[in-house]
Structure formats: C-alpha cells, structure tokens
Amino acid sequence: MKRGIMSRGGENMNLIEKVFEEMSTDADGNEKQAAIVEDEYMDATKDQQKAIDRVFIALCGWSLRTLIKGHKATESYNPYK
C-alpha cells in the first residue's frame, strides 16, 4: 500500500481523509481540543512551531499561526496583510 493511504473496511482513504473523518466523529468537545492545540503550539519552540505550521499547511492550506491570529482578530482580519 502506498504511503499516506490506509484501508478501512476494504475502502482506501488517504491520511488526510482519515484525520478529517476521525475529527468529525470525535466525541470530545471542540473548544477543549482547540485550546489544547493552541496551548501546545504556543508552548512549542520556534522549530516545533515551524513543523506544526507545515503540517497544518498540508492539511488545510493555512499555518496554525495564521489560523490563531485570524481567530483572535476582528472580522476585518486579512491574513494577506
């Protein structure tokens, strides 16, 4: 099987599809999970933050730093500034 592809019940899905599926079916509260992600990121070293940002860019096209800034900013936030 190719790297990044997994099988579930005979159905193949890539790793990103699997992550999103697991996130959508997780019973834990989103607010608690979001706080954990943000806290871990803010406590990480600069090199760790860069690695986390690369993963988030691969997952959704945005770095976690940009998502955090946008979440904390007003509605007029523009990540391209």
C-alpha positions as CSV (number, residue, x, y, z in Angstrom):
1,M,0.0,0.0,0.0
2,K,1.3,3.5,-0.8
3,R,2.5,5.8,1.9
4,G,-0.3,8.0,3.2
5,I,-3.0,5.5,2.1
6,M,-4.9,3.3,4.6
7,S,-7.6,0.8,4.3
8,R,-10.8,0.7,6.4
9,G,-13.4,-2.0,5.7
10,G,-12.0,-2.5,2.2
11,E,-12.2,1.2,1.5
12,N,-9.0,3.1,0.8
13,M,-8.6,6.6,2.1
14,N,-5.6,8.9,2.3
15,L,-4.2,10.0,5.6
16,I,-5.8,13.5,5.5
17,E,-9.2,11.9,4.8
18,K,-8.7,9.7,7.8
19,V,-7.7,12.6,10.0
20,F,-10.8,14.6,9.0
21,E,-13.1,11.5,9.5
22,E,-11.7,10.9,13.0
23,M,-12.0,14.6,13.9
24,S,-15.7,14.7,12.7
25,T,-16.6,11.6,14.8
26,D,-14.7,12.5,17.9
27,A,-17.0,12.9,21.0
28,D,-14.8,15.3,22.9
29,G,-15.7,19.0,22.8
30,N,-14.2,21.1,20.1
31,E,-13.5,24.0,22.4
32,K,-11.4,21.8,24.7
33,Q,-9.5,20.3,21.8
34,A,-8.9,23.8,20.2
35,A,-7.5,25.1,23.5
36,I,-5.1,22.1,23.7
37,V,-3.9,22.6,20.2
38,E,-3.3,26.4,20.7
39,D,-1.6,25.8,24.1
40,E,0.7,23.2,22.7
41,Y,1.6,25.4,19.8
42,M,2.3,28.5,21.9
43,D,4.5,26.4,24.3
44,A,6.5,24.9,21.5
45,T,9.9,26.1,20.4
46,K,10.2,28.1,17.1
47,D,11.4,25.0,15.3
48,Q,8.5,22.9,16.6
49,Q,6.1,25.7,15.6
50,K,7.5,25.7,12.1
51,A,7.0,21.9,11.9
52,I,3.4,22.2,13.2
53,D,2.8,25.0,10.7
54,R,4.0,22.8,7.8
55,V,1.6,20.1,8.9
56,F,-1.4,22.5,9.1
57,I,-0.5,23.9,5.7
58,A,-0.6,20.4,4.3
59,L,-3.9,19.7,6.0
60,C,-5.8,22.9,5.2
61,G,-3.6,25.4,3.3
62,W,-3.0,27.7,6.3
63,S,-0.4,27.7,9.1
64,L,-1.6,27.3,12.6
65,R,-0.1,30.7,13.4
66,T,-2.3,32.3,10.7
67,L,-5.4,30.4,12.0
68,I,-4.8,31.5,15.5
69,K,-4.3,35.1,14.5
70,G,-7.4,35.1,12.4
71,H,-9.4,33.5,15.2
72,K,-8.3,36.1,17.7
73,A,-8.7,39.1,15.4
74,T,-11.8,41.0,14.4
75,E,-13.9,40.3,11.4
76,S,-11.8,42.7,9.4
77,Y,-8.8,40.4,9.7
78,N,-6.9,39.8,6.4
79,P,-4.2,37.1,6.5
80,Y,-2.6,38.6,3.4
81,K,-1.6,41.9,5.1
